[in-house]
Amino acid sequence: MKRIAVVGGRGFVGGELLRLLVHHPGVEVTAVTSDTNAGRAVETAHPPLRGSGLRYSRRADLEPVDLVFLAGVHGSTAEIVDEVAALAPKIVDLTADFRIRDAALMERYYGWSRDGAHAEAFVRGLPELHRKQIVDASRVAVPGCMATSAILSLAPLASRGLLRDVQVDARTGSSGSGASSGDANSHALRSGVMRVFAPFDHRHEAEVSEALRVDVSMTVTATPQVRGVQTLAKVAVGEVGERELLAMYREDYGAEPFVRLVNSPRGTYRYPDPKVLLGSNFCDVGVVADNRGRALVMGSLDNLVKGAAGGAVQCMNLMLGLPETCGLTFPGLHPV
């Protein structure tokens, strides 16, 4: 049984991590830190964990473990990574601190100057594209939720040189802003909205551009849902038809446990829709093409699972030599 600690277990992502880990057959959660909540039961912040027996402790009281998840606020990992590395040989980071390797991109999108040596040590936490590197890694940085959806949905085209100047339309539920978001995310101001809050230069745009090695522009819209991400990208594919495009996706993702190609000729959910993915670690992708050389590429996921905690646990499984799907096979809820 591997010993696991979660640093920053008070927020939505920390709670989702714990939901997955407390029932995981291969690990034991030995510590959950929150300096502001130290001594309190974890269930005070995360009611579904009633009966787990977990209590918050201070980070200073951490003892050696096999792997640490870092789920604090963005900017916190860079400050504590060396301290944590002394206690755990493997680290999975869910903050934005080391998602981007290029220092100029990090400076442009976050305004942060960062230690390049630390950035080089982190592997991008997308098993579908970087499985071999993750297996051997000691440090992994999990991508953002919208970035995960966009990267996975566009990667088959990027690897074949079919992407040029991509425009991504991303929609996200309120939990993507975190448990401590501002007034704009309150129910009174979020309910019923379709609010464009990032017309250009959203931070996840940098991750997508770097991962796919193409110029990407992303627009982000807030939707009334609590969970869920959907990304849509229009791509010029020339004479490549829909049947050929679908064959590319089947070739790349046919054996992937958590990426499903969704393109149905009938039914209510013909294309990727986050509503049917809530609570699951799946990313559904789809592609359709018209007769004018254009394709629409779609991706959907639960931002707290495949877009954060579930993707992190998937990486943990690989890093610790456990079955990749261990603890992650829940199919999602419907209807909700």
C-alpha positions as CSV (number, residue, x, y, z in Angstrom):
1,M,0.0,0.0,0.0
2,K,1.5,3.3,-1.1
3,R,1.4,6.2,1.3
4,I,0.0,9.5,-0.1
5,A,-0.3,13.0,1.1
6,V,-2.5,15.8,-0.3
7,V,-1.1,19.4,0.3
8,G,-3.9,21.9,0.0
9,G,-6.9,19.7,0.6
10,R,-9.5,22.4,1.3
11,G,-10.5,23.4,-2.2
12,F,-12.7,21.7,-4.8
13,V,-9.7,19.9,-6.5
14,G,-8.4,18.8,-3.1
15,G,-11.8,17.4,-2.2
16,E,-12.1,15.6,-5.5
17,L,-8.7,14.1,-5.1
18,L,-9.7,12.8,-1.7
19,R,-12.9,11.4,-3.0
20,L,-10.9,9.3,-5.5
21,L,-8.1,8.3,-3.1
22,V,-10.1,7.2,-0.1
23,H,-11.6,4.3,-2.1
24,H,-8.4,3.6,-4.1
25,P,-7.3,0.0,-3.5
26,G,-3.6,0.7,-3.9
27,V,-3.0,3.8,-1.7
28,E,-3.5,5.1,1.8
29,V,-4.0,8.8,2.5
30,T,-1.8,9.5,5.5
31,A,-2.0,13.3,5.5
32,V,-4.2,16.2,4.2
33,T,-2.9,19.6,4.9
34,S,-4.6,23.0,5.3
35,D,-2.9,25.4,7.7
36,T,-6.2,27.4,8.1
37,N,-8.2,24.2,8.9
38,A,-5.6,22.3,10.9
39,G,-7.2,20.0,13.4
40,R,-10.7,20.0,11.8
41,A,-12.3,17.0,10.1
42,V,-11.9,17.0,6.4
43,E,-15.7,16.5,6.1
44,T,-16.3,20.1,7.3
45,A,-15.1,21.2,3.9
46,H,-16.1,18.1,1.9
47,P,-19.3,16.6,3.2
48,P,-19.2,13.5,0.9
49,L,-16.1,12.4,3.0
50,R,-18.1,11.9,6.2
51,G,-16.9,8.8,7.9
52,S,-13.5,8.9,6.3
53,G,-11.8,9.8,9.5
54,L,-9.4,12.2,7.8
55,R,-8.4,15.4,9.6
56,Y,-6.5,18.4,8.3
57,S,-2.9,18.9,9.5
58,R,-0.3,21.6,9.0
59,R,2.2,21.3,6.2
60,A,5.0,21.6,8.7
61,D,3.9,18.3,10.2
62,L,4.2,16.3,7.0
63,E,6.0,13.0,7.3
64,P,7.7,11.0,4.5
65,V,5.4,9.5,2.0
66,D,5.6,7.8,-1.4
67,L,3.9,10.6,-3.3
68,V,2.5,14.1,-2.7
69,F,-0.2,15.8,-4.5
70,L,0.1,19.6,-4.5
71,A,-3.4,21.1,-4.8
72,G,-3.0,24.6,-3.3
73,V,-3.5,28.0,-4.9
74,H,-1.6,28.8,-8.1
75,G,1.8,30.1,-7.2
76,S,2.2,28.0,-4.1
77,T,4.1,25.1,-5.6
78,A,7.1,27.1,-6.6
79,E,7.5,28.2,-3.0
80,I,7.4,24.7,-1.4
81,V,8.6,22.3,-4.0
82,D,12.0,21.8,-2.5
83,E,10.6,21.3,1.0
84,V,8.1,18.7,-0.3
85,A,10.7,16.9,-2.4
86,A,12.6,16.2,0.7
87,L,9.7,14.2,2.0
88,A,8.5,12.4,-1.1
89,P,10.3,11.0,-4.1
90,K,7.4,11.7,-6.4
91,I,5.3,14.9,-6.8
92,V,2.1,15.5,-8.8
93,D,1.3,19.2,-9.1
94,L,-2.2,20.5,-9.8
95,T,-1.3,24.2,-9.7
96,A,-0.3,26.2,-12.7
97,D,3.2,26.8,-11.5
98,F,5.0,24.3,-13.8
99,R,2.5,23.6,-16.6
100,I,4.3,25.7,-19.0
101,R,8.0,25.1,-19.8
102,D,8.7,28.2,-21.9
103,A,9.8,31.0,-19.6
104,A,8.6,33.7,-22.1
105,L,5.1,32.2,-22.3
106,M,5.0,32.0,-18.5
107,E,5.9,35.6,-18.2
108,R,3.4,36.7,-20.8
109,Y,0.4,34.8,-19.5
110,Y,1.1,34.7,-15.8
111,G,3.5,37.6,-15.2
112,W,5.7,35.1,-13.3
113,S,9.5,34.8,-13.4
114,R,10.3,31.2,-12.5
115,D,13.2,28.9,-11.9
116,G,13.9,27.2,-15.2
117,A,15.6,24.2,-13.6
118,H,12.4,23.3,-11.7
119,A,10.3,23.8,-14.8
120,E,12.5,21.4,-16.8
121,A,12.0,18.7,-14.1
122,F,8.2,18.5,-14.6
123,V,6.6,16.2,-17.2
124,R,3.3,17.3,-18.7
125,G,0.6,15.2,-17.0
126,L,-1.3,13.9,-20.0
127,P,-0.9,10.1,-20.1
128,E,-2.5,9.8,-23.5
129,L,0.4,11.8,-25.0
130,H,3.2,11.4,-22.4
131,R,2.7,8.0,-20.8
132,K,6.3,6.8,-21.1
133,Q,7.7,10.0,-19.6
134,I,5.2,9.9,-16.7
135,V,6.1,6.3,-15.8
136,D,9.7,7.3,-15.3
137,A,9.0,10.8,-13.8
138,S,9.5,12.0,-10.3
139,R,7.6,15.3,-10.9
140,V,4.4,15.7,-13.0
141,A,2.4,18.9,-13.7
142,V,-1.2,18.3,-14.6
143,P,-2.6,20.6,-17.3
144,G,-5.6,22.9,-16.8
145,C,-9.1,21.6,-17.4
146,M,-9.8,23.5,-20.7
147,A,-6.3,22.8,-21.8
148,T,-6.8,19.1,-21.3
149,S,-10.0,19.1,-23.4
150,A,-8.5,21.1,-26.2
151,I,-5.2,19.3,-26.3
152,L,-6.7,15.8,-26.4
153,S,-9.3,16.8,-29.0
154,L,-6.8,18.4,-31.3
155,A,-3.7,16.2,-30.8
156,P,-4.5,13.7,-33.6
157,L,-4.7,16.6,-36.1
158,A,-1.6,18.3,-34.7
159,S,0.5,15.2,-35.0
160,R,-0.4,15.0,-38.7
161,G,0.3,18.6,-39.5
162,L,-3.4,19.5,-40.0
163,L,-3.6,22.5,-37.6
164,R,-3.1,26.1,-38.6
165,D,-4.0,29.2,-36.6
166,V,-6.6,27.4,-34.4
167,Q,-9.5,29.2,-32.8
168,V,-10.8,27.4,-29.6
169,D,-14.2,28.3,-28.1
170,A,-14.1,27.0,-24.5
171,R,-17.1,26.9,-22.0
172,T,-16.6,26.2,-18.3
173,G,-18.7,25.7,-15.2
174,S,-18.4,27.7,-12.0
175,S,-16.3,25.1,-10.1
176,G,-13.4,25.8,-12.5
177,S,-12.9,29.1,-10.7
178,G,-12.2,27.3,-7.4
179,A,-13.8,27.4,-4.0
180,S,-12.5,30.8,-3.2
181,S,-13.5,32.7,-6.3
182,G,-14.7,36.3,-6.2
183,D,-18.2,37.9,-6.3
184,A,-18.6,37.3,-10.0
185,N,-18.9,33.6,-9.3
186,S,-21.6,33.9,-6.7
187,H,-24.9,32.2,-7.5
188,A,-26.7,35.5,-8.0
189,L,-24.3,36.7,-10.6
190,R,-23.5,33.3,-12.2
191,S,-26.9,31.7,-12.5
192,G,-28.3,31.7,-16.1
193,V,-25.3,33.5,-17.6
194,M,-23.3,32.9,-20.8
195,R,-20.5,35.3,-19.9
196,V,-17.5,35.8,-22.1
197,F,-14.8,36.5,-19.5
198,A,-11.7,35.9,-21.5
199,P,-12.0,37.0,-25.2
200,F,-8.3,36.5,-25.7
201,D,-5.2,35.4,-23.8
202,H,-6.7,33.0,-21.3
203,R,-3.9,31.2,-19.4
204,H,-4.9,27.8,-20.8
205,E,-4.3,29.1,-24.3
206,A,-0.5,29.0,-23.6
207,E,-0.7,25.4,-22.5
208,V,-2.5,24.4,-25.7
209,S,-0.2,26.3,-27.9
210,E,2.9,24.8,-26.3
211,A,1.6,21.3,-26.1
212,L,0.5,21.2,-29.8
213,R,3.3,23.4,-31.1
214,V,0.8,25.6,-33.1
215,D,-0.6,29.1,-32.7
216,V,-3.9,28.8,-30.7
217,S,-6.3,31.5,-29.8
218,M,-8.8,30.7,-27.0
219,T,-12.0,32.4,-26.0
220,V,-13.6,31.3,-22.7
221,T,-17.2,31.6,-21.7
222,A,-18.7,31.0,-18.2
223,T,-21.8,28.8,-18.2
224,P,-24.4,28.2,-15.5
225,Q,-23.3,24.7,-14.7
226,V,-21.2,23.8,-11.6
227,R,-19.1,21.2,-13.4
228,G,-18.1,20.6,-16.9
229,V,-15.9,21.8,-19.7
230,Q,-16.6,21.8,-23.5
231,T,-14.1,23.0,-26.1
232,L,-14.9,23.6,-29.8
233,A,-12.3,24.3,-32.5
234,K,-12.9,25.1,-36.1
235,V,-10.1,23.8,-38.3
236,A,-9.4,24.0,-42.0
237,V,-8.6,20.5,-43.2
238,G,-8.7,20.9,-46.9
239,E,-9.6,17.8,-48.9
240,V,-9.4,15.5,-45.8
241,G,-13.0,14.1,-45.3
242,E,-14.8,13.2,-42.2
243,R,-14.4,9.5,-42.6
244,E,-10.6,10.0,-42.8
245,L,-10.6,12.2,-39.8
246,L,-12.6,9.7,-37.7
247,A,-10.1,7.0,-38.8
248,M,-7.2,9.2,-37.4
249,Y,-9.0,9.5,-34.0
250,R,-9.7,5.8,-33.8
251,E,-6.1,5.0,-34.6
252,D,-4.8,7.3,-31.9
253,Y,-7.4,6.7,-29.2
254,G,-8.8,3.3,-29.8
255,A,-6.8,1.7,-27.1
256,E,-7.0,4.6,-24.6
257,P,-9.0,3.8,-21.5
258,F,-10.2,7.4,-20.8
259,V,-10.6,9.0,-24.2
260,R,-13.8,8.1,-26.2
261,L,-14.6,9.1,-29.8
262,V,-18.3,10.3,-29.8
263,N,-19.9,10.9,-33.2
264,S,-23.3,9.3,-33.4
265,P,-25.8,9.6,-36.3
266,R,-28.7,9.7,-33.9
267,G,-29.7,10.1,-30.2
268,T,-29.8,13.0,-27.8
269,Y,-26.1,13.1,-27.0
270,R,-24.6,12.8,-30.5
271,Y,-21.5,14.7,-29.8
272,P,-19.3,15.2,-26.7
273,D,-21.3,16.8,-23.8
274,P,-19.9,17.3,-20.3
275,K,-23.3,16.7,-18.7
276,V,-23.0,12.9,-19.2
277,L,-19.4,12.9,-17.9
278,L,-19.9,14.3,-14.5
279,G,-17.9,12.4,-11.9
280,S,-16.0,10.4,-14.5
281,N,-12.4,10.5,-15.7
282,F,-13.4,10.3,-19.4
283,C,-12.7,12.9,-22.0
284,D,-15.0,12.5,-24.9
285,V,-13.8,13.9,-28.3
286,G,-15.6,14.2,-31.6
287,V,-14.9,15.6,-35.1
288,V,-17.3,16.4,-38.0
289,A,-16.5,17.9,-41.4
290,D,-18.4,19.8,-44.1
291,N,-17.9,19.7,-47.8
292,R,-16.0,23.0,-47.8
293,G,-12.8,21.8,-46.2
294,R,-13.7,22.7,-42.7
295,A,-13.9,20.5,-39.5
296,L,-15.3,21.1,-36.1
297,V,-13.3,19.4,-33.3
298,M,-15.1,18.9,-30.0
299,G,-13.9,17.9,-26.5
300,S,-15.8,17.5,-23.2
301,L,-14.9,16.5,-19.6
302,D,-15.6,17.0,-16.0
303,N,-13.2,19.8,-15.0
304,L,-12.6,18.4,-11.5
305,V,-12.0,14.9,-12.6
306,K,-10.3,14.3,-15.9
307,G,-9.5,18.0,-16.0
308,A,-7.8,17.9,-12.6
309,A,-8.0,15.3,-9.8
310,G,-8.8,12.3,-12.0
311,G,-6.0,13.1,-14.4
312,A,-3.6,13.5,-11.4
313,V,-4.6,10.1,-10.0
314,Q,-4.1,8.5,-13.5
315,C,-0.6,10.0,-13.5
316,M,-0.1,8.7,-9.9
317,N,-1.0,5.2,-11.0
318,L,1.6,5.2,-13.7
319,M,4.3,6.7,-11.5
320,L,3.7,4.1,-8.7
321,G,3.5,1.1,-11.0
322,L,-0.2,0.6,-10.4
323,P,-2.8,-0.2,-13.1
324,E,-3.5,3.0,-14.9
325,T,-7.3,2.7,-14.5
326,C,-7.2,1.8,-10.8
327,G,-9.8,3.8,-8.9
328,L,-11.0,5.7,-11.9
329,T,-13.6,3.5,-13.7
330,F,-16.7,5.2,-12.4
331,P,-18.8,5.9,-15.5
332,G,-20.4,9.2,-14.5
333,L,-24.0,10.1,-13.5
334,H,-27.1,10.5,-15.7
335,P,-29.4,12.2,-15.4
336,V,-28.2,15.0,-13.2
